[in-house]
Amino acid sequence: MDRLIIKGKADLKGSIQIKGSKNSALPIMVSALLSKNTLKLKNLPQLDDIDNMSKLLGSYGANIKSKKDTLEIKCCNIINIDADYDIVRKMRASILILGPLIARFGKARISLPGGCAIGTRPIDIHLEGLRKLGANFQVENGYVVGEVEKQLIGNHIALPFPSVGATENIMMAASIAKGKTIIENAAREPEINDLAMALNKMGAKINVKNNGIIKIDGVNSLSETSHKIMSDRIVAGTFVIAAVMLNKKFEVKDIESNHLEALTSSLTEMGAKLKIKKTSIQIMPTTKLNGIKIQTAPYPGFPTDLQAQIMALMSLVNGNSQIKENIFENRFMHVPELNRLGAKIRVKKDIALITGNRNLKGAQVMASDLRASVSLVLAALCAEGESVINRVYHLDRGYEKIEHTLGSLGPSIKREKY
């Protein structure tokens, strides 16, 4: 197992280029299952989740060619088997293979997925949406077993919550279903648009409205195409927050800054000095930052995936702050570890109360999930002395070797086995 050794009071200089989005790449990789033709994807990040999804698709017989940040996936000889439990347990995105397999083969059997321990994230919204298209499901012995008699049929589906994964699963399945599907209260995250764009390049007929309505006209088959994955707004936001915490002049490049409006408006409210352009955000030093209140919400609200990072920042600013977590019921697992570094954070149910003006000090801490991991990295960079962050395999699921990417720009971050 790996851990990171981080020296505090770090320097940070220059700029960083943001690679493709993990949360966009995973469903688009899965969409290759819908077709016998080649799907070529560019700008993929080099992450454990990408590797695991490649292994999962490979276990079904997908032919995958990988070269740097490019993948070619061809699913002409798919064997519809049970999804590999050892892979599925590592990431919840594996549930996304359910819709495409049922749409193409009429049946699927997949182990209940794993991933970060940040909440129940029930898959019933996925299953109910696919049921509306004609699929039948049973959960037996830890597996979801689904089948459809002949072919999925388009339908009107109103989601009880704008679940990103459920929206993606239904979109993919409906793209080759018979007839028209309308999804109401669909997720509006930018990754949904990226998936729709990729599917449309393959020949799907998907119209994504910005009001949470998606209209899909099913087609008989999908064709070969090439697609560039959008930039990772969560990684971008993380490094913007890092620069604000370290109070350094820094630039985050190759992004779509409009995807980060909820974050940048919150940082500006705190007193951060940002120069925002279409494809970059420049952070300038400031003399004073103040606490604020935020609450997480589905896009375009404040992303839950940046909650842990901004909490670390809130521990340093003047005054007190408050975060209300509305997405996951167990997403404050980083609080005890931030407190070990000198933060003063109290949790009352779904609200975290953060005391500002804390002098963080190096300590040994343990990562509990992906975004919690990086919040500890950010706090450690600002602390006095040295910190040790254990169990960073969580971090590697969503951030390319941070000791190289961020570590090459001033901070001292070393990885070692233990």
Secondary structure by P-SEA (a helix, b strand, c coil): cbbbbbbccccccbbbbbcccaaaaaaaaaacccccbbbbbccccccaaaaaaaaaaaaacccccccccbbbbbccccccccccaaaaaaccccccaaaaaaacccccccccccccccccccaaaaaaaaaaabbbbbbcccbbbbbbccbbbbbbbbbccccaaaaaaaaaaacccccbbbbccccccaaaaaaaaaaaaaccbbbbbcccbbbbbbccccccbbbbbcccaaaaaaaaaaaaaacccccccccccccaaaaaaaaaaacccccccccbbbbbbbcbbbbbbbbbbccccccccaaaaaaaaaacccbbbbbbbccccccccaaaaaaaabbbbbbcccbbbbbcccbbbbbbbbbccaaaaaaaaaaaaacccbbbbccccccccccccccccccccccccccccc
